[in-house]
């Protein structure tokens, strides 16, 4: 007799990880494999973080448990970071360090919502939100965003909803579109959430990687919002799996109890590295030089990719992705992704990972890699498109 498997585990695949696995298994290729699928910086973590690891790797205390909410040193450093960047007075006690931001989202879902609650999010949007909601018996409420309006989620869109959701996830800069909310837009959405009893969760993982606009924190406008962030993107520490939540006072204890029972604590050595990175002013200059390269990479791809590979795409104001409209080339983004990987040795992510309804007409290109790789990818893709004309 076969034993039951929970329906909560019957989730859609996180397709970018499927592409990653295919790419990792490719060997003996005639050309270098170009990695435009993952949101993973190709540059190293901050020097201060690497130095801290070297200095503490043989320290026995760096290999034990920490407080479930994170080390006191790291939560205090994160609070200082919010004062520097946003002039926000965040109490260290409001900071909860998580094993990456993904687990932070799951903790927020389990803490704030009951089974069957509806959580609204933009589509296209980050698929892990949707999949984690399903695993927590929550109902994703997808709000289709028109690319003609640069794929923006606005309060006007929310006011037209037939059903008021229990929660709303926003992201700025957004994955995969790169749209950055203005302060006025974020303030209006925050007011709408508070007026309608909607719990706001703000994904600010790409803060610091905005090219022409200022990043605004949801806690500048809402005292009940949860803010999610991570050391993965701006700080280029993806593999260290250190994220954090900034929580309202009434959610701190429930979140901490969940952390105690779920993962005990984040990696101690990585927390030491993250603290060192935040406390060193040189880190920000170092990371800003990475952001300058992302801008160069973005402009290079937009300038050199054929129009058939870009189409009517939202202009990336931040983050490190282009969400390209490939409808002129294919109506099956998964097949197009396989073609680029197998024939051109370029890894990309199919749009259906971000938009179940229309993502078959789109691809996401990550420009977090080297400028040399972006130029080579543009050349290969251009030759491929020209061969089909």
Secondary structure, DSSP 8 states (H G I E B T S, - for coil): ------GGG-----HHHHHHHHHHT--S-SS--EE-SS---SS---HHHHHHHHHHTT-GGGGS---TT--HHHHHHHHHHHHHHH-----GGGEEEESHHHHHHHHHHHHH--TT-EEEEEES--HHHHHHHHHTT-EEEEEE--GGGTT---HHHHHT-SS--SEEEEESS-TTT-----HHHHHHHHHHHHHHT-EEEEE-TTTT-BSSS----GGGT-SS-EEEEESSSTT--GGG--EEEE--HHHHHHHHHHHHHHTSS--HHHHHHHHHHHT-HHHHHHHHHHHHHHHHHHHHHHHHS-GGGTSS-----BTTEEEEE-TTT-S-HHHHHHHIIIII-EE-EEGGGT-TTTGGGEEEEE--S-HHHHHHHHHHHHHHHHHH-
